[in-house]
Amino acid sequence: MKRLNLKSVVWKEGDRYISQCLNVDVASFGKTKKEALANLDEALSLYFEDVSPETVQNVGRAEIVPVQVKYA
């Protein structure tokens, strides 16, 4: 079985942790960081059952950058 090296982020939102893969549009959540990442791993496994690994976007060094937007 081949392996993919993917990048993900985790943050706390309310009483849950959100985990999101930066290479593909897949996210999950859990009560702890560990649970959120385990759930993301499962979601990614299911995702790649139907999608070719060649669709993975390369993500170099991810950086969190604050952005301000105007809204009405």
N, C-alpha and C positions, 0 to 999 in steps of 0.2 A: 504494500500500500504506500502510495506517495504522500508526502507531507507538503503543506503550504505554510509559509511563514506570513502570518497576517498581523496587522496592528489593530489594537482596540483601545478604547477609552472607557473609564468607569467613573461615575459621579453619583453623589447622593441627591435624591430628589424626594423630599418629604421623608417618609419612613422606609423607602426602598432605594436600592442601588440600581442604576441603569448601566448596562454595558452595550457598547456599540462598536461594530467592526468598521474601520475606516476604509478598508479595501473594497468592500461590497456593502450594499444597503441592507444590513441585517443587524437587529438589536434585540436585547432581551432585558430581563430584570430579575431581582431577587432580594431577599431580606438582608443578605450580607454581600460583600464584594465577591467572596468565594462562590456563593450561590449564583450571583449574577453572571460571573464568568463561566461557570459550569453550564448554566442555561444558554449562554451565548454559544458555547462549544457545541451543544446539542443542536441549536438552531442553525449553526453553520454547517454541521454534518447533514442535516435535512436539506438545506439550501443546495449543497453541492451534489445531492442525489439527482437533481434536475437541471443543474447549470454546470457548464464546462468550466474547469479551473482557468482556462485561457481568458475568461471574462474579468479576472481579478485586476483591479487597478493598482499600479505600483504606488506605494506611499513611502516617501523618503523619511526624513525627520519631521515628525508632526510637531507643531507648535501651537500653543493656545494663544490666540491674539484677540484682545478686546476690540469689539466693533460697535460703533454707535450708529443707530439708524433713526431717521425721523419718521414719525407716524402721526396720523390725524386722530 
